[in-house]
Amino acid sequence: SGLRNTDQGLFRRFGDCSDPYVTVSVGNQKLWTPTINNDLNPVWNSQWFSFILGEGQRSLQLEVFDSDFLTTDELLGKASVDLASLPAGEWLERKEGLGAGNG
């Protein structure tokens, strides 16, 4: 929550703000959430992702981007989850802070 608004210029002047989406990856497998338009506090609570874990793939990478129509999407932040630290066969809710980005 509380992403930085990276939209600029005319769009920002008319109340436009970041349009976030998340890429979720394990190894070379990458999936992404839908984009939520004009929302600095997005929630994706209906997304399910399934990955086949290969040998040595023990890290889940999350990157939050601002979707931009005319320019390259901007990285707002990222987080990493060590899969080895998660209990097998159980649901677990985690909240992670974002690091290394513009948001």
C-alpha positions in Angstrom: 0.0 0.0 0.0 1.0 3.6 -0.4 2.8 3.4 -3.7 4.4 6.5 -5.1 2.6 8.2 -8.0 5.1 8.0 -10.9 2.7 9.4 -13.5 3.8 12.9 -14.7 2.9 15.8 -16.8 -0.6 16.3 -18.2 -1.9 12.9 -16.9 -0.9 13.8 -13.4 -2.4 17.2 -13.6 -5.8 15.7 -14.4 -5.7 13.3 -11.4 -4.1 10.3 -13.0 -1.9 8.2 -10.8 0.1 4.9 -11.1 -1.5 1.9 -12.7 0.2 -1.0 -10.8 0.6 -4.6 -11.6 2.8 -7.3 -10.2 5.1 -9.8 -11.9 5.5 -13.1 -10.0 8.4 -15.3 -10.9 10.2 -18.5 -9.9 13.3 -19.2 -12.0 12.4 -18.6 -15.6 8.6 -19.0 -15.0 6.9 -15.6 -14.9 3.2 -14.7 -14.4 1.5 -11.3 -13.7 -1.5 -9.9 -12.1 -4.1 -7.7 -13.9 -3.3 -3.9 -13.9 -5.3 -1.9 -11.4 -5.8 1.6 -12.9 -5.2 4.8 -10.9 -4.6 3.1 -7.5 -1.8 3.8 -5.1 -3.1 1.2 -2.6 -3.9 -1.8 -4.8 -5.1 -5.2 -3.6 -4.8 -8.4 -5.6 -6.6 -10.9 -3.4 -8.2 -13.1 -6.1 -5.1 -14.1 -8.0 -3.8 -17.7 -7.8 -0.4 -18.7 -9.2 1.0 -22.2 -9.6 4.7 -22.9 -10.3 6.5 -26.2 -10.8 9.6 -26.0 -8.6 12.8 -27.4 -10.1 15.9 -28.3 -8.2 17.4 -25.2 -6.6 14.4 -23.0 -7.3 13.7 -21.7 -3.8 12.9 -18.0 -4.3 9.7 -16.3 -5.3 10.3 -12.8 -6.9 7.7 -10.1 -6.8 8.1 -6.9 -8.8 5.5 -4.1 -8.8 5.4 -1.9 -12.0 3.4 1.1 -13.1 1.9 0.3 -16.4 2.5 3.2 -18.9 0.9 3.5 -22.3 3.4 5.8 -24.0 6.6 5.0 -22.1 8.4 2.0 -20.6 6.7 0.6 -17.5 8.4 1.8 -14.3 9.6 -0.4 -11.5 7.9 0.7 -8.2 9.5 -1.9 -6.0 10.3 -5.5 -5.5 10.4 -8.2 -2.8 11.7 -11.7 -2.6 10.3 -14.7 -0.6 12.4 -17.6 0.5 10.3 -20.6 -0.4 12.3 -22.9 1.9 11.0 -20.9 4.9 7.4 -21.6 4.1 5.6 -24.6 5.6 4.7 -27.3 3.0 1.1 -27.9 2.2 -0.3 -24.9 4.2 -1.7 -21.5 3.3 0.3 -18.6 4.7 -0.4 -14.9 4.5 2.6 -12.6 4.4 3.0 -8.9 4.1 6.4 -7.7 2.7 7.7 -4.2 2.3 8.9 -3.3 -1.2 12.5 -2.3 -1.8 14.6 -1.0 -4.7 12.2 0.9 -6.9 10.6 4.2 -7.5 7.4 3.6 -5.4 
